[in-house]
């Protein structure tokens, strides 16, 4: 069996109308290929960090750096 390589990408999409109407808050931050997800209901738990081969920011707000 030949060796295979899988590349993984993540994209943060813009809020849809329902999310915008509910004044949703974006809990995702990106810096380079690292994506950070925070839980506003459990701030003491800290953020979870994930690294992907490619990260794409498509949200309407500018990501925190």
Secondary structure, 3 states (H helix, E strand, C coil): CCCCCCCCEEEECCCCHHHHHCCCCCCEEEECCEEEECCHHHHHHCCEEEECCEEEECCCCCCCC
